Amino acid sequence: RSPSTLTGRMIFFLVWFGSMLWSAAYTAQLTTVLTTEAKVNSISGTSDLKGLFVGMPESTAIEEWGLNRGLISSPLPNSIAGIQAVLDGKETAYLDVTPTLR
């Protein structure tokens, strides 16, 4: 039987609506947990790049700066080539004078 009084119907609706919200939130959280990967090997600074191949614009101050800090430089002609090298897995990271992604 369904509730016949107004108060009973309001309580039933609130319980039903709360259950729907909880179910939606639970499903969203479960989907997030199951479909995202944890970043285990993230880079937090240039100290994490020592000994790795890092693309840098050739013959620039940033290349000299990186070499002075023990980074292994792979000279690249421009930012596009640097980003492509990272995407292709040829470089671990790409350093440039200006932010590449804004």
C-alpha positions as CSV (number, residue, x, y, z in Angstrom):
1,R,0.0,0.0,0.0
2,S,1.1,3.6,-0.7
3,P,0.9,6.3,1.9
4,S,-2.5,8.0,2.0
5,T,-1.8,11.1,4.1
6,L,0.1,14.2,3.0
7,T,2.7,13.8,5.7
8,G,3.2,10.1,4.7
9,R,3.6,11.0,1.1
10,M,6.1,13.7,1.8
11,I,8.2,11.4,4.0
12,F,8.0,8.7,1.3
13,F,9.1,11.2,-1.4
14,L,12.0,12.5,0.7
15,V,13.2,9.0,1.4
16,W,12.9,8.1,-2.3
17,F,14.7,11.2,-3.4
18,G,17.5,10.8,-0.9
19,S,17.9,7.2,-2.1
20,M,18.2,8.4,-5.7
21,L,20.8,11.0,-4.7
22,W,22.8,8.5,-2.7
23,S,22.6,5.9,-5.5
24,A,23.8,8.5,-8.1
25,A,26.7,9.7,-5.9
26,Y,27.8,6.1,-5.1
27,T,27.7,5.2,-8.8
28,A,29.7,8.3,-9.8
29,Q,32.3,7.6,-7.1
30,L,32.6,3.9,-8.1
31,T,33.0,4.8,-11.7
32,T,35.7,7.3,-10.9
33,V,37.7,4.8,-8.8
34,L,37.4,2.1,-11.4
35,T,38.3,4.2,-14.5
36,T,41.1,6.5,-13.3
37,E,44.8,5.5,-12.9
38,A,46.9,6.7,-10.0
39,K,49.9,8.8,-11.0
40,V,52.7,6.7,-9.4
41,N,55.6,8.1,-11.4
42,S,54.7,11.8,-11.5
43,I,57.3,14.5,-11.9
44,S,57.1,17.3,-9.3
45,G,60.2,19.2,-10.2
46,T,63.5,19.3,-12.1
47,S,65.2,17.3,-9.4
48,D,63.1,14.3,-10.5
49,L,64.5,14.6,-14.1
50,K,68.2,14.0,-13.2
51,G,69.6,11.2,-15.4
52,L,66.6,11.2,-17.7
53,F,66.3,12.4,-21.3
54,V,64.8,15.8,-21.3
55,G,64.0,17.8,-24.4
56,M,65.0,21.4,-24.5
57,P,65.2,24.1,-27.2
58,E,68.7,23.9,-28.6
59,S,71.3,26.6,-28.0
60,T,69.2,28.5,-25.4
61,A,69.6,29.6,-21.8
62,I,67.2,26.9,-20.7
63,E,69.4,24.2,-22.2
64,E,72.4,25.6,-20.4
65,W,70.4,25.8,-17.2
66,G,69.4,22.2,-17.5
67,L,72.9,20.9,-18.3
68,N,74.2,22.8,-15.2
69,R,71.7,20.9,-13.1
70,G,72.6,17.4,-14.4
71,L,69.8,17.0,-16.9
72,I,70.6,15.0,-20.1
73,S,69.6,17.4,-22.9
74,S,68.1,16.3,-26.1
75,P,68.2,19.5,-28.3
76,L,65.0,20.1,-30.2
77,P,64.2,22.8,-32.7
78,N,60.9,24.1,-31.2
79,S,58.1,23.5,-28.7
80,I,56.0,21.5,-31.1
81,A,58.9,19.0,-31.7
82,G,59.4,18.8,-27.9
83,I,55.8,18.0,-27.1
84,Q,55.7,15.5,-29.9
85,A,58.9,13.8,-28.6
86,V,57.2,13.4,-25.1
87,L,54.0,12.0,-26.7
88,D,56.0,9.6,-28.8
89,G,57.9,8.4,-25.6
90,K,61.3,9.6,-26.9
91,E,61.7,12.1,-24.1
92,T,60.6,12.0,-20.4
93,A,59.8,15.7,-20.3
94,Y,60.2,18.9,-22.3
95,L,61.5,22.2,-20.7
96,D,61.1,25.5,-22.4
97,V,61.5,29.2,-21.5
98,T,57.8,29.9,-21.5
99,P,54.9,27.7,-20.3
100,T,53.9,25.4,-23.1
101,L,50.5,24.5,-21.8
102,R,48.4,27.4,-20.6
